[in-house]
Amino acid sequence: MIQSVVTTDSSKKELILKMAVLGIGGLSRETGCPIETIRYYEKIGILDAPLRTENGHRRYQAKDVKNLVFILHARSLGFSIEDIRELIGLVKVSTPCEDIRQITVRHLEKVKQRISDLTEMASILDKAAQECDGGQSPDCHIVDMLYETRSSTGPQK
């Protein structure tokens, strides 16, 4: 959703737009986030739509940079878009930290499960690689292992 500044005082609108110092390219450079990702985050509503100039150019303020950094850091920690949406919603209403902690603990449990699954996969692959005798592909132990049912070789996703 695009937000617009509604004012009859053109000097006030100019002042607001001057405070919004970055265009989308500048925001991208400042944060390392691709332009298309910024547009996507705006489209799905986790990044507020910026102010716009009269010719439609986006103008981002310091708060927008801060919010995008929050989103990017949360994504780098593996939080889902829905988790981030929930976190942002909680931050906007100044909720107790316990609510935010619960989301973090829920995510941490998913991360720990993923680590466990990856450890099991690594063990299976390590074993298969060690048992490979370097022969020809029709008799390859690794190929045979891949043809086995998933339940006998590790986690199913």
C-alpha positions as CSV (number, residue, x, y, z in Angstrom):
1,M,0.0,0.0,0.0
2,I,1.4,3.4,-1.0
3,Q,1.2,6.1,1.6
4,S,1.0,9.7,0.5
5,V,1.6,12.9,2.3
6,V,-1.6,15.0,2.2
7,T,-1.0,18.6,2.9
8,T,-2.0,21.9,1.3
9,D,1.3,23.5,2.5
10,S,3.8,22.7,-0.2
11,S,6.8,23.9,2.0
12,K,5.7,21.3,4.6
13,K,5.6,18.6,2.0
14,E,9.1,19.6,0.7
15,L,10.5,19.5,4.2
16,I,9.1,16.0,4.7
17,L,10.5,14.8,1.4
18,K,13.9,16.3,2.2
19,M,14.0,14.3,5.4
20,A,13.5,11.2,3.3
21,V,17.0,11.2,1.9
22,L,17.4,7.9,0.1
23,G,15.9,6.7,-3.1
24,I,15.5,2.9,-3.6
25,G,19.0,2.6,-5.1
26,G,20.5,4.4,-2.1
27,L,18.6,2.1,0.3
28,S,19.8,-0.9,-1.6
29,R,23.4,0.3,-1.4
30,E,23.1,1.3,2.2
31,T,21.8,-2.1,3.3
32,G,23.1,-4.5,0.6
33,C,19.5,-5.5,-0.2
34,P,18.6,-5.9,-3.8
35,I,16.1,-3.4,-5.2
36,E,13.6,-6.2,-6.2
37,T,13.7,-7.6,-2.6
38,I,12.9,-4.1,-1.2
39,R,10.0,-3.8,-3.5
40,Y,8.9,-7.4,-2.5
41,Y,9.0,-6.6,1.2
42,E,6.9,-3.5,0.6
43,K,4.4,-5.4,-1.5
44,I,3.9,-8.1,1.2
45,G,3.7,-5.4,3.9
46,I,6.7,-6.1,6.1
47,L,8.4,-2.9,5.0
48,D,6.2,0.2,5.1
49,A,5.7,1.9,1.8
50,P,7.9,5.0,1.7
51,L,7.0,8.6,1.0
52,R,6.9,9.4,-2.7
53,T,7.9,12.5,-4.6
54,E,5.4,14.1,-6.9
55,N,6.9,12.1,-9.8
56,G,6.5,8.9,-7.8
57,H,10.1,8.2,-6.7
58,R,10.5,6.5,-3.4
59,R,12.1,8.4,-0.6
60,Y,13.3,6.5,2.4
61,Q,13.9,7.9,5.9
62,A,16.3,6.7,8.5
63,K,13.5,4.6,10.1
64,D,13.1,2.8,6.8
65,V,16.8,1.9,6.8
66,K,16.5,0.7,10.4
67,N,13.4,-1.4,9.6
68,L,15.0,-3.0,6.5
69,V,18.1,-3.9,8.5
70,F,15.9,-5.5,11.1
71,I,14.2,-7.6,8.4
72,L,17.5,-8.6,6.7
73,H,19.0,-9.5,10.1
74,A,16.0,-11.6,11.0
75,R,16.1,-13.3,7.6
76,S,19.8,-14.0,8.0
77,L,18.9,-15.8,11.3
78,G,16.4,-17.9,9.4
79,F,13.2,-16.3,10.7
80,S,10.3,-16.8,8.2
81,I,8.5,-14.0,6.6
82,E,5.5,-14.8,8.9
83,D,7.7,-14.7,12.0
84,I,9.1,-11.4,10.9
85,R,5.6,-10.0,10.2
86,E,4.6,-11.1,13.7
87,L,7.7,-9.6,15.3
88,I,7.2,-6.3,13.5
89,G,3.6,-6.3,14.6
90,L,4.6,-6.8,18.2
91,V,7.3,-4.1,18.1
92,K,4.8,-1.6,16.6
93,V,2.4,-2.0,19.6
94,S,5.2,-2.0,22.2
95,T,4.5,-5.5,23.5
96,P,6.3,-7.2,26.4
97,C,9.6,-8.9,25.5
98,E,8.2,-12.3,26.6
99,D,6.0,-12.3,23.5
100,I,9.0,-11.7,21.3
101,R,11.0,-14.3,23.3
102,Q,8.3,-16.9,22.6
103,I,8.6,-16.4,18.8
104,T,12.4,-16.6,19.2
105,V,12.3,-19.8,21.2
106,R,9.9,-21.4,18.7
107,H,12.3,-20.5,15.9
108,L,15.3,-21.7,17.9
109,E,13.6,-25.1,18.3
110,K,13.2,-25.3,14.5
111,V,16.8,-24.4,14.0
112,K,17.9,-27.1,16.5
113,Q,15.8,-29.6,14.6
114,R,17.3,-28.6,11.3
115,I,20.8,-28.9,12.8
116,S,19.9,-32.4,14.0
117,D,18.6,-33.3,10.5
118,L,21.7,-31.9,8.8
119,T,24.0,-33.8,11.2
120,E,22.1,-37.0,10.4
121,M,22.4,-36.3,6.6
122,A,26.1,-35.6,6.9
123,S,26.6,-38.8,8.7
124,I,24.8,-40.8,6.0
125,L,26.7,-39.0,3.2
126,D,30.0,-39.5,5.0
127,K,29.3,-43.2,5.4
128,A,28.3,-43.6,1.8
129,A,31.4,-41.7,0.6
130,Q,33.7,-43.8,2.7
131,E,32.1,-47.0,1.4
132,C,32.6,-46.0,-2.2
133,D,35.3,-48.2,-3.8
134,G,35.7,-46.0,-6.9
135,G,34.2,-48.6,-9.3
136,Q,31.8,-48.0,-12.1
137,S,28.4,-46.3,-11.7
138,P,26.1,-49.3,-12.2
139,D,27.7,-50.9,-9.1
140,C,28.3,-47.6,-7.2
141,H,27.5,-47.9,-3.5
142,I,26.4,-44.2,-3.4
143,V,23.9,-44.7,-6.2
144,D,22.6,-47.9,-4.5
145,M,22.1,-45.9,-1.3
146,L,20.2,-43.2,-3.1
147,Y,17.8,-45.8,-4.6
148,E,17.0,-47.1,-1.1
149,T,13.8,-46.0,0.6
150,R,14.1,-42.7,2.4
151,S,13.1,-44.1,5.8
152,S,16.2,-46.3,5.8
153,T,18.6,-43.5,5.0
154,G,17.6,-40.6,7.2
155,P,15.2,-37.7,7.7
156,Q,12.3,-37.1,5.4
157,K,11.2,-33.7,4.5
